[in-house]
Each structure stands twice: as C-alpha cells, then as structure tokens.
Amino acid sequence: MPLYHILILALIQGLTEFLPVSSSGHLVLTHSLLGQDNHDLCWETNRMIDVAVHVGTLLSVLVYFWKDLWAMLINIFNFKSNEFKLITHLTIASVPVIIAGFIIHKLEPSFLCMVEVMAWMTIIFGIVLWVADRFFPADKTLDQMNWFQATLIGLSQSLALVPGTSRSGITMTSARFLGFKRTEAARFSLLLSIVAIGGAGALSSLDLVQEGNMNLGTDVLVAILLSFLAGWGAIAVMMRWLQKSSFTPFAIYRVILGIIILAVLYV
C-alpha cells in the first residue's frame, strides 16, 4: 500500500474514531475513493492497516483518560467504590461486541465493506442520534448507571460492526436514550472503546504475525503514530464541545455525508 494511502487512512481514523460519525464507514469510503477493490482487500491488507490505526486511537484514549483508568486500577478491589461499579459496567457492556466481533472475524462477510451499506447506516443512525439527543433528558451520571443499562449499551455497540453505524455514535446514542448527560455518555463510550478496539487489534495483530510481512509491519507503525496524534486531538475537542453544546452538528454531518455518497453512487 502506498505511503500516502496510509497517511490518509491514519488521519481519517484518528479524527473519526471517537466522533459519532463512523470511522469504519469513512475507512470503507476512503478505500473506495483511493481506487481499491473492497471485496478483495477488505479482509486482508486493508483490514490490517485499518486495525493498526485503531490501535493508534486506542493509545490516544488511554493517554487522555489516564486519570480515570488509574482511579479504576487502584479501586479494583474496592467493591463499594464508584470506580469498581464503573469497571463492572464496562465489563458487562463489552461482552456482546466481543462475541459478535469474534463471529464476524471468522465469517468475514463482504457486504460489510459495501459503500452503499455505509451510506444508509450513516443516515439512519445520524437521525437516531439526533432524536435521542433532542428529545430525551440529560441528567444522569455514570454513578447512577445500573447493570441493565450497561447491557443495553453493550448490545447496541454490536451494531457498530456494520460500517456507518459508528461504535462511538451508537453507544453515545444509547446512553442519551437512557438519559445520561452528553459528557457522561461520551466518557462511557470512550472508556468502552478500550476493550472493543483492543480486542480487534489483538485479532488482527495475530493475523499480521502469521503473515510475516515486515514491510507491512513498518506501515503499521506509521499508521499507529499518526492515528494516535489525530485521535487525541479529536477526543479533546469533542469533550470540550459537549460541555456546552449538543450532538446536533454530528447528526447533520452524518445525514449530509450519507446523502452525498448515495447521490454519487446512484445518480
């Protein structure tokens, strides 16, 4: 894969992984615009680079939320603490996507790399995000979350395996439907991404080792670095934005992007 392709993919992944706009959908679209055959490459070299940039964004969320992670670590055996409660809910919410992700990894369905699928999911879940953010209360904190709510958010995260849905988008949407504050919804979603992205990275890293392609390994390192820098910046901007504003701009962007893509495909 040409170096400039990797640079583009890494920047797009870093900027969109934590925004509710679907990073995987943008990657599928980017592969198509770069003239690559999604059907032949989606589950081979493309996927390895895609997951490499996911690893970079994983590092960015670890760095950004290091205080939260440290607090959870030192309270891991403090069963009455809010930190232990948060660990429990993150664990519960991670189970569905682990199971679904393992199944998808084995089946490798080609329809998940279709730009048409990405476009429709971008529009549909953009509207759903707007509805949840516009009409549902925003007064709960993560300290008030229960296991049932964590399960619902975890189940919704499995839908993000379809490009265009957006892992961060669907989990934030679910949290907003449940009445959580915007910043709290984003915080839970980003912490939840650690397990989802880490698991995907582990599976694809195993594939990379089995391939034994050292040139691809160099490409992976470049992608990780760039996506880390872009991801950290995206998280910082979004969290600051949500302190005073809503998810509406993200929802509008999704709908416009999806319509443009469909217009290009069908007109």
ZALUM-159577 format. One record per residue (C-alpha): residue in one letter; x, y, z; residue number from 1. Coordinates in pm, whole numbers. Example, Ala and Ser with C-alpha at 12.3 -4.5 7.8 and 13.67 -1.06 7.14 Angstrom:
! ZALUM-159577
- A;1230;-450;780;1 .
- S;1367;-106;714;2 .
! end
This chain:
! ZALUM-159577
- M;0;0;0;1 .
- P;145;345;-95;2 .
- L;262;557;197;3 .
- Y;25;844;117;4 .
- H;-268;600;136;5 .
- I;-158;503;485;6 .
- L;-124;869;586;7 .
- I;-477;943;467;8 .
- L;-626;637;639;9 .
- A;-446;708;966;10 .
- L;-561;1070;980;11 .
- I;-920;980;894;12 .
- Q;-926;704;1155;13 .
- G;-776;926;1421;14 .
- L;-1019;1209;1356;15 .
- T;-1333;995;1333;16 .
- E;-1287;701;1572;17 .
- F;-1421;884;1875;18 .
- L;-1659;1122;1700;19 .
- P;-2010;981;1645;20 .
- V;-1967;980;1266;21 .
- S;-1841;623;1195;22 .
- S;-1469;576;1149;23 .
- S;-1512;235;986;24 .
- G;-1758;380;737;25 .
- H;-1512;655;649;26 .
- L;-1238;395;602;27 .
- V;-1454;188;368;28 .
- L;-1537;505;174;29 .
- T;-1170;607;164;30 .
- H;-1062;268;30;31 .
- S;-1319;308;-246;32 .
- L;-1209;665;-333;33 .
- L;-847;552;-343;34 .
- G;-941;306;-614;35 .
- Q;-901;-12;-411;36 .
- D;-1116;-322;-452;37 .
- N;-1304;-350;-124;38 .
- H;-1418;-705;-189;39 .
- D;-1066;-839;-242;40 .
- L;-876;-630;9;41 .
- C;-1119;-554;289;42 .
- W;-1040;-865;487;43 .
- E;-667;-873;404;44 .
- T;-417;-584;388;45 .
- N;-682;-316;428;46 .
- R;-813;-466;747;47 .
- M;-466;-491;896;48 .
- I;-396;-124;828;49 .
- D;-744;-32;950;50 .
- V;-688;-213;1278;51 .
- A;-338;-63;1306;52 .
- V;-488;284;1309;53 .
- H;-743;159;1560;54 .
- V;-450;67;1784;55 .
- G;-319;421;1749;56 .
- T;-651;562;1860;57 .
- L;-655;312;2146;58 .
- L;-333;464;2272;59 .
- S;-487;810;2245;60 .
- V;-785;721;2465;61 .
- L;-555;554;2718;62 .
- V;-349;872;2740;63 .
- Y;-648;1107;2755;64 .
- F;-829;912;3027;65 .
- W;-524;800;3224;66 .
- K;-661;954;3545;67 .
- D;-988;759;3516;68 .
- L;-800;441;3437;69 .
- W;-564;489;3730;70 .
- A;-857;551;3964;71 .
- M;-1021;230;3847;72 .
- L;-697;37;3885;73 .
- I;-636;139;4246;74 .
- N;-1000;68;4334;75 .
- I;-1030;-262;4150;76 .
- F;-1086;-449;4478;77 .
- N;-1283;-173;4648;78 .
- F;-1621;-328;4581;79 .
- K;-1820;-36;4722;80 .
- S;-1648;235;4520;81 .
- N;-1792;410;4214;82 .
- E;-1476;312;4024;83 .
- F;-1540;-59;4083;84 .
- K;-1900;-7;3976;85 .
- L;-1776;156;3655;86 .
- I;-1537;-134;3590;87 .
- T;-1827;-377;3630;88 .
- H;-2048;-187;3388;89 .
- L;-1772;-154;3129;90 .
- T;-1712;-529;3154;91 .
- I;-2081;-610;3112;92 .
- A;-2112;-374;2816;93 .
- S;-1807;-526;2645;94 .
- V;-1932;-885;2632;95 .
- P;-2176;-855;2336;96 .
- V;-1927;-691;2099;97 .
- I;-1656;-943;2190;98 .
- I;-1885;-1230;2090;99 .
- A;-2015;-1056;1778;100 .
- G;-1666;-941;1677;101 .
- F;-1527;-1294;1702;102 .
- I;-1806;-1427;1481;103 .
- I;-1755;-1152;1221;104 .
- H;-1378;-1214;1227;105 .
- K;-1439;-1578;1135;106 .
- L;-1712;-1525;875;107 .
- E;-1565;-1214;708;108 .
- P;-1886;-1112;526;109 .
- S;-1808;-898;222;110 .
- F;-2128;-690;248;111 .
- L;-1975;-509;546;112 .
- C;-1735;-339;306;113 .
- M;-2001;-208;69;114 .
- V;-2013;171;43;115 .
- E;-2392;155;-4;116 .
- V;-2429;-5;339;117 .
- M;-2207;260;496;118 .
- A;-2411;540;338;119 .
- W;-2750;415;456;120 .
- M;-2628;338;807;121 .
- T;-2468;681;827;122 .
- I;-2803;847;751;123 .
- I;-3022;621;965;124 .
- F;-2813;633;1278;125 .
- G;-2746;1003;1233;126 .
- I;-3120;1061;1260;127 .
- V;-3143;826;1558;128 .
- L;-2864;1017;1733;129 .
- W;-3046;1346;1680;130 .
- V;-3373;1206;1816;131 .
- A;-3204;1068;2128;132 .
- D;-3017;1390;2195;133 .
- R;-3307;1622;2117;134 .
- F;-3599;1459;2294;135 .
- F;-3456;1265;2588;136 .
- P;-3341;1402;2926;137 .
- A;-2974;1456;3003;138 .
- D;-2945;1445;3380;139 .
- K;-2787;1112;3478;140 .
- T;-2423;1049;3566;141 .
- L;-2228;725;3535;142 .
- D;-2255;678;3911;143 .
- Q;-2628;623;3856;144 .
- M;-2586;357;3586;145 .
- N;-2712;4;3658;146 .
- W;-2622;-330;3505;147 .
- F;-2931;-336;3281;148 .
- Q;-2842;-1;3124;149 .
- A;-2484;-118;3073;150 .
- T;-2615;-430;2899;151 .
- L;-2833;-226;2663;152 .
- I;-2540;-4;2568;153 .
- G;-2325;-312;2515;154 .
- L;-2582;-474;2289;155 .
- S;-2610;-157;2083;156 .
- Q;-2233;-149;2041;157 .
- S;-2251;-475;1843;158 .
- L;-2437;-288;1568;159 .
- A;-2120;-86;1509;160 .
- L;-1968;-386;1332;161 .
- V;-2168;-261;1034;162 .
- P;-1978;35;878;163 .
- G;-2164;361;900;164 .
- T;-2325;280;1235;165 .
- S;-2033;420;1439;166 .
- R;-1922;245;1757;167 .
- S;-1892;569;1948;168 .
- G;-2207;704;1786;169 .
- I;-2432;412;1873;170 .
- T;-2307;384;2233;171 .
- M;-2344;758;2289;172 .
- T;-2690;741;2131;173 .
- S;-2793;456;2359;174 .
- A;-2663;640;2664;175 .
- R;-2858;951;2562;176 .
- F;-3177;745;2516;177 .
- L;-3122;627;2874;178 .
- G;-3099;986;2997;179 .
- F;-2727;1028;3058;180 .
- K;-2557;1366;3025;181 .
- R;-2375;1427;2698;182 .
- T;-2029;1433;2854;183 .
- E;-2111;1124;3061;184 .
- A;-2237;940;2752;185 .
- A;-1918;1029;2568;186 .
- R;-1698;932;2863;187 .
- F;-1856;587;2896;188 .
- S;-1837;534;2521;189 .
- L;-1469;625;2506;190 .
- L;-1376;408;2803;191 .
- L;-1577;126;2649;192 .
- S;-1378;162;2328;193 .
- I;-1065;39;2506;194 .
- V;-1193;-319;2513;195 .
- A;-1351;-310;2165;196 .
- I;-1051;-158;1989;197 .
- G;-803;-362;2191;198 .
- G;-978;-686;2102;199 .
- A;-991;-600;1731;200 .
- G;-626;-502;1739;201 .
- A;-529;-828;1908;202 .
- L;-707;-1039;1646;203 .
- S;-556;-855;1354;204 .
- S;-211;-847;1515;205 .
- L;-224;-1225;1523;206 .
- D;-303;-1220;1151;207 .
- L;-10;-987;1094;208 .
- V;232;-1218;1275;209 .
- Q;111;-1513;1074;210 .
- E;161;-1317;751;211 .
- G;524;-1242;844;212 .
- N;530;-934;620;213 .
- M;790;-692;764;214 .
- N;710;-417;514;215 .
- L;352;-422;632;216 .
- G;483;-400;986;217 .
- T;658;-71;905;218 .
- D;337;61;755;219 .
- V;155;-35;1072;220 .
- L;393;167;1289;221 .
- V;342;477;1074;222 .
- A;-35;435;1089;223 .
- I;-33;390;1467;224 .
- L;166;709;1527;225 .
- L;-47;933;1305;226 .
- S;-380;798;1427;227 .
- F;-266;840;1789;228 .
- L;-195;1210;1740;229 .
- A;-517;1274;1548;230 .
- G;-725;1067;1791;231 .
- W;-601;1250;2099;232 .
- G;-684;1585;1943;233 .
- A;-1031;1468;1837;234 .
- I;-1116;1348;2188;235 .
- A;-1005;1675;2346;236 .
- V;-1210;1886;2105;237 .
- M;-1523;1672;2132;238 .
- M;-1525;1660;2513;239 .
- R;-1486;2036;2531;240 .
- W;-1765;2082;2274;241 .
- L;-2010;1856;2461;242 .
- Q;-1968;2053;2783;243 .
- K;-2166;2338;2628;244 .
- S;-2326;2205;2310;245 .
- S;-2521;1910;2167;246 .
- F;-2469;1622;1923;247 .
- T;-2674;1801;1655;248 .
- P;-2378;1902;1431;249 .
- F;-2261;1542;1419;250 .
- A;-2609;1420;1328;251 .
- I;-2641;1679;1050;252 .
- Y;-2297;1588;915;253 .
- R;-2391;1221;902;254 .
- V;-2710;1282;708;255 .
- I;-2543;1517;458;256 .
- L;-2250;1280;408;257 .
- G;-2478;982;353;258 .
- I;-2691;1169;100;259 .
- I;-2385;1285;-94;260 .
- I;-2249;930;-111;261 .
- L;-2583;788;-229;262 .
- A;-2608;1063;-490;263 .
- V;-2263;978;-625;264 .
- L;-2346;607;-632;265 .
- Y;-2693;618;-784;266 .
- V;-2712;932;-999;267 .
! end
